[in-house]
Amino acid sequence: MDLFILIIVFVAGFIIKYLIDIISSMNDELREIKRKCVFAPIKDNLRFKKFTKKPVDKINADITENMKYLKNYFD
């Protein structure tokens, strides 16, 4: 039973990583489309320029912060 749960968790981890990679690539494509279609014709207009972090970078930063919190919590 423990091996079955380990396999399920392992497969779920791969599925989640795959979905995060898909979202990241879609976000990169949207940035490229936005850069080519919106920012190229409107170079002087700055109202559309809002840059955000990539989702993968934000998730990594959040995981690091949570691990630091848990480390301090259990110390």
N, C-alpha and C positions, 0 to 999 in steps of 0.2 A: 504494500500500500504506500509506503514512503517513497519507493522508487517511482511509482505512478505519479505521485504529487510532484516529485522533482522534475519528471519529464514534462508535466503540464506547465509548471512554472517556467521551465526552460523554453518551451515552445511559445508561451505567452510573451516572454521577454523578447524573443526574436520577432514576433508579430508587432509588438509595440515599437521596437527599433525600426522595423521596416516602415511602419506608418509615419514615424517621426521623420525618416529620410524622405518619404514621399511629400510630406507637408513642407519640408525644407526646400526641396527642389521646386515645388509649385510656387513657393514664396519667392525664390530666386527668379523664376520665369515671370511672375507678376511684377517684380522690381524692374526687370529688363523691359517688359512691355510698357510699364509706366514711364521709365526713363526715355524710351524711344518715342512713345506716342504723346505723352503729356509734357515732358520737360523740354523736348527738342523744339516744338513750335513756340512754347511760352518760356523763353529764357529770362526775360525781365520780370515776369510775374512770380513772386516768391510765395504766394499763398498755398500752393500745392506741395511745397517742399517740407515734408515731415518724414524724417528718417527714424526707423525703429531698429532695435537689435534683431538679429536673426533668432528664430524660435529655439534652435539648437543651442546657441550661445546662452540664451536666457535660461533654458532648462538646466544646462550645466552649471551656471552660476547659482541657481536656486538649489540644486542638489548639493553643491559645495557648502552653501550657507546652512542647509538643513543638517548636513553631517557635522559641521562645526557646532551647531546648537545641540545636537544629540551628544556629542563628545563632552561638551561643557555640562550638559544635564546629568550625565552618568558619572562624571568625575566628582 
